Amino acid sequence: MAAIVGDIPRAQGGRPGSIGVGKGLRVVLPEGAENVHEHQVILNKLAQGIRPMAEGEAWFTALAEDEQSLVLKELVQFCVQARAVETDAQEAIARSGMRPTYAPAVMLTRWRLNMSHLPSYDRARAFRLLVALFAIADNRRRERHCADGCSHAWHQLTAHRDEGPAVT
């Protein structure tokens, strides 16, 4: 039996790996793959503005410390894959609403992306900042390389936006 991830109780006729529409977005995953795929979907939905940042922060802070570290490492990988550059740092800090003197912001301006070992009070800040950086880089990538369409599953999430504006 497949596991369901998201805010829908059960997908109707879903198959492993499928994405469906409903209240929000539901994702059907094979058993045992919940965390990895769930993180990827959640992070991409946050970066694309499909989900509000407050919801993402609540999800992140509810994770155990080792999972928070994993999520921060995944976010760094996504930023690198989306081709984030040092000049994106100031915009990411501004988008995150973070003071530029907080440790994660200082680390980002020095292009030190490994924030997974920060103390717990700075991890939530790092999460918000890295999501903003990922959003900037991914938006640029979609405008430059995917404007005429692409087969990236994470870029297809925008076809199923939830109602209401996202908080960034």
C-alpha positions in Angstrom: 0.0 0.0 0.0 1.2 3.5 -0.8 1.8 6.2 1.8 0.1 9.6 1.4 2.0 12.8 2.1 0.4 16.2 2.3 -2.8 17.6 3.7 -5.3 15.3 1.9 -6.4 12.2 3.8 -6.2 9.8 0.8 -5.7 10.1 -2.9 -8.4 8.6 -5.0 -6.9 6.1 -7.5 -3.4 7.5 -7.0 -0.4 5.5 -8.0 3.1 5.7 -6.5 4.9 8.9 -7.5 1.7 10.6 -8.9 0.7 14.1 -8.0 -3.0 15.0 -7.9 -5.2 18.0 -7.3 -7.5 18.6 -4.4 -7.5 20.9 -1.4 -3.8 21.9 -1.6 -1.6 19.4 -3.3 -1.4 15.7 -2.5 1.5 13.4 -3.3 1.3 9.7 -3.4 4.6 8.0 -2.6 5.8 4.4 -2.3 6.2 3.1 1.3 9.5 4.0 2.9 10.1 7.0 0.7 8.0 9.5 2.7 10.8 11.7 4.2 13.0 12.2 1.1 10.2 12.9 -1.3 8.1 14.8 1.3 11.1 17.2 1.9 11.6 17.8 -1.8 7.9 18.6 -2.4 7.6 20.8 0.6 10.8 22.7 -0.2 9.9 23.3 -3.8 6.3 24.4 -2.9 7.8 26.9 -0.4 10.3 28.2 -2.9 7.7 28.6 -5.6 5.3 30.4 -3.3 2.7 27.6 -3.4 2.8 27.2 0.3 3.2 30.1 2.8 6.5 30.4 4.6 4.8 30.4 8.0 3.6 26.9 7.2 7.1 25.8 6.2 8.6 27.2 9.3 6.1 25.4 11.5 6.9 22.2 9.6 10.6 22.7 10.0 10.6 23.6 13.7 8.5 20.4 14.4 11.2 18.2 12.9 13.8 16.5 15.1 17.3 18.1 15.1 18.8 15.4 12.8 16.0 15.9 10.3 16.4 19.7 10.5 20.1 19.2 9.6 19.1 16.9 6.7 16.6 19.5 5.4 19.2 22.3 5.6 21.7 20.1 3.7 19.0 19.4 1.0 18.2 23.1 0.7 21.9 23.8 0.1 21.9 21.1 -2.6 18.8 22.6 -4.2 20.4 26.1 -4.2 23.6 24.8 -5.8 21.6 22.8 -8.4 19.5 25.9 -9.2 22.8 27.8 -9.7 22.6 30.3 -6.8 25.4 32.8 -6.9 27.0 35.0 -4.3 25.3 38.1 -5.7 21.9 36.5 -4.7 22.8 36.7 -1.0 21.6 40.3 -0.3 18.3 39.7 -2.1 17.8 36.5 -0.1 18.4 38.3 3.1 16.0 41.0 2.2 13.3 38.5 1.1 13.7 36.5 4.3 13.1 39.6 6.4 16.1 38.6 8.4 18.5 41.1 10.0 21.8 41.1 8.2 23.6 40.7 11.5 22.1 37.2 12.3 24.6 34.4 11.9 22.9 32.7 8.9 22.9 36.0 7.0 26.5 36.7 7.8 27.4 33.2 6.7 25.5 33.6 3.4 27.2 36.9 2.6 30.5 35.1 3.0 29.1 32.3 0.8 29.3 29.7 3.6 26.2 27.7 2.9 26.7 24.7 5.3 24.3 25.9 8.1 23.3 22.5 9.3 25.4 22.7 12.5 24.0 26.0 13.7 22.3 26.1 17.1 18.6 25.5 17.1 17.6 29.2 17.4 19.6 29.9 14.2 18.4 26.8 12.3 14.9 28.3 11.7 16.5 31.5 10.5 18.8 29.5 8.2 15.8 27.6 6.8 14.0 30.8 5.9 17.1 32.3 4.4 18.0 29.2 2.3 14.4 28.9 1.0 14.6 32.5 -0.1 18.0 31.8 -1.8 16.5 28.7 -3.5 13.5 30.7 -4.7 15.7 33.4 -6.3 17.9 30.9 -8.1 15.1 28.6 -9.1 13.0 31.5 -10.5 16.0 32.6 -12.6 16.6 29.0 -13.8 12.9 28.7 -14.8 13.0 32.0 -16.7 16.2 31.2 -18.5 16.1 27.5 -19.1 12.5 26.3 -18.6 10.5 29.2 -20.1 9.3 27.2 -23.0 8.4 24.2 -20.8 10.4 21.5 -19.2 10.1 18.0 -17.8 11.2 18.9 -14.2 8.5 17.5 -12.0 9.2 20.1 -9.4 8.4 22.9 -11.9 5.0 21.3 -12.6 3.8 21.9 -9.1 2.8 25.5 -10.1 0.0 24.0 -12.2 -1.7 23.1 -9.0 -1.4 26.3 -6.9 -3.4 26.6 -3.7 -5.7 29.6 -3.3 -4.4 32.7 -1.7 -1.0 34.5 -1.8 2.1 33.1 -0.3 4.0 34.8 2.4 7.7 35.2 1.6 
